Amino acid sequence: MINSVGLHARPAAFFVKTAQEYTSDIIIECNNKSADGKSLLDILTLGAVKGTTIKIITNGIDEDESIKKLVAIIEAGLGEEG
């Protein structure tokens, strides 16, 4: 994560909103936990702080498009300044 405070409510909500645009299943893995990438509550339980590495797994008909978009928004700071 590049956000100064990690994947807290506002950037997590931005991630979820983007993930929900796709039909593919989206899973985030972090700190030996996994979360539904379309569930704000699930994502918040990961405890992803700045510098944490996350893994995004997509599965479905638009998986390639969804992973590219999700990686791009993370690299751009999830709607916040880094």
C-alpha positions in Angstrom: 0.0 0.0 0.0 1.3 3.5 -0.8 -1.4 5.5 1.0 0.0 7.2 4.1 -2.4 5.4 6.4 -3.0 2.2 4.3 -6.2 0.7 3.3 -8.6 2.5 5.7 -12.3 3.2 5.1 -12.1 5.8 2.4 -9.6 4.1 0.0 -11.1 0.7 0.8 -14.5 2.1 -0.2 -13.0 3.4 -3.5 -11.5 -0.1 -4.1 -14.9 -1.8 -3.4 -16.8 0.6 -5.7 -14.3 -0.1 -8.5 -14.4 -3.9 -7.8 -18.2 -4.0 -7.9 -18.0 -2.8 -11.5 -16.9 -6.3 -12.5 -18.6 -9.6 -12.5 -15.4 -11.6 -11.6 -14.8 -12.7 -8.1 -12.1 -10.6 -6.5 -10.1 -11.7 -3.4 -7.4 -9.7 -1.6 -4.8 -11.5 0.4 -2.8 -9.8 3.1 -1.2 -10.7 6.4 -2.2 -14.3 6.1 -5.8 -13.3 5.7 -8.1 -13.1 2.7 -11.0 -10.8 2.0 -13.8 -10.4 -0.5 -12.7 -7.5 -2.6 -16.3 -6.4 -3.0 -16.9 -6.2 0.8 -15.8 -3.1 2.6 -16.0 -4.8 6.0 -13.9 -7.7 4.8 -11.2 -5.4 3.4 -11.0 -3.4 6.6 -10.3 -6.6 8.6 -7.1 -7.1 6.7 -5.2 -4.3 8.5 -3.2 -3.3 5.4 -1.1 -0.3 6.4 1.4 1.7 4.3 4.1 -0.6 3.0 2.0 -3.8 3.3 2.0 -6.0 0.3 -1.3 -7.2 -0.9 -2.2 -9.9 -3.5 -5.3 -9.5 -5.6 -6.8 -12.6 -7.2 -9.5 -12.3 -9.8 -11.6 -15.1 -11.4 -14.2 -14.7 -14.0 -15.1 -13.4 -17.4 -13.6 -10.0 -16.9 -10.7 -11.0 -14.7 -8.0 -9.5 -16.9 -9.7 -6.1 -17.2 -10.6 -6.0 -13.5 -7.0 -6.8 -12.3 -5.5 -4.2 -14.5 -8.0 -1.5 -13.2 -7.6 -2.5 -9.6 -3.8 -2.4 -9.8 -3.9 0.9 -11.5 -6.1 2.5 -8.8 -3.9 1.2 -6.1 -0.8 2.5 -7.8 -2.5 5.9 -8.1 -3.3 6.0 -4.4 -6.9 4.9 -4.3 -8.2 8.4 -4.6 -5.9 9.8 -2.0 -2.5 11.4 -2.0 0.3 9.0 -1.0 
